[in-house]
Amino acid sequence: MSDVLASDAPPAKPRTTYGSSLRGRLSRRRTYVIAACALLLLALPFYVERFWLQAGLFAMAAAIGAIGLNLLTGATGQLSMGHAFFLAVGAYGYCVFAGERGQTLDGLGLPPWLAAVLAVLVAGVAGGLFSPIAGRLKGAYLGIATLALIFIGQHVLFNAEDLTGGANGRDVPAMSLFGLTFDESELAVAGVPFGASEKLWYLGLLLTLGCGLFARGVLRGRPGRALNAIRDHRIAAGVLGVPVARYRGFVFVLSSMYAGLAGVLLALIFQRTVPDYFGITLSLEYLAMIVIGGLGSVAGAVIGAAFVSLLPQLLTRYSDALPLVSAPGTGGVAPGEASRYLYGAAVVAVVLFLPGGLVRLTAPRARKHPQEDA
């Protein structure tokens, strides 16, 4: 009898959930948004003025350095106050390797692309020399130890005048790659003159994309799971067989190389390096970037870097139209000081009200919906 009833019953409808369909729509929408943003970024040099390209380039360089610091601090839980030191190693390393030997400054005169690669490797070697300390210290102790790198770096930058140029700094050789020189010599593309900023724009996009994808792969693979385990519970990670000291040293070297690459790009944008820029303030700004954007997230590092790097430039450009903000040297609050107040307040607000950082505002949230009955 039961067999007859079962055969007469209509076939069951497939059970679907509202959440799965919503995730599918959100995934497609996200793909469209990413494609539109990519097209916009590729087209910007043809339509915007030099100021916006310069601002975007600074944001890209900051994003590369912030991604590296987020691997160290956000994913592994190691506090570093010496990130500016490794940016300086990358920037000045490129100048020394690519610069020509003169009467007052030394240089090796290597091809610029090779000089950039060597500068990043030297930053990694500097991180490797410090990695035994990074592998054994944690928390505030590591922060204090890395803070010493800033003072050592400042002393070297101001006194090794044959290499760094001292307080006056030194000029940065233009990048040359595949026969294209990234300098102010104009190159017409579709009737639009391309100078140094327009050429560097695409190089910066390529470097930022590559660094972001590589870091994302690290965080989503076995190394990322090991780093998160070390951050959440170091002793438990060691019991599970994770070589804690080795992973801490590895991520410190990787973070240093990211900082070195960011330093090279910064040097190419500035076209002149000066020691004052690579001080403790720069390290604090990078910490603010990853906290505001979101610890442990590649997208969060990019968002935080854009926020912190673009804010002072926008305040400087529109200081005449903003209350309480005035141009530097005219009295009132300078744009640089105002930007530090604002992103300092942003750090406090994020810690109190949005612990995951600004990246949480962009994350899709699936609403609960009862499943359809068969």
Secondary structure, 3 states (H helix, E strand, C coil): CHHHHHHHCCCCCCCCCHHHHHHHHHHHHHHHHHHHHHHHHHHHHHCCCHHHHHHHHHHHHHHHHHHHHHHHHHHCCCCCCCHHHHHHHHHHHHHHHHCCCCCCCCCCCCCHHHHHHHHHHHHHHHHHHHHHHHCCCCHHHHHHHHHHHHHHHHHHHHHCHHHHCHHHCEECCCCEECCEECCCCCEEECCEEECHHHHHHHHHHHHHHHHHHHHHHHHHCHHHHHHHHHHHCHHHHHHCCCCHHHHHHHHHHHHHHHHHHHHHHHHHHHCEECHHHCCHHHHHHHHHHHHHHCCCCHHHHHHHHHHHHHHHHHHHHCHHHCCCECCCCCCCECHHHHHHHHHHHHHHHHHHHCCCCCHHHHCCCCCCCCCCCC
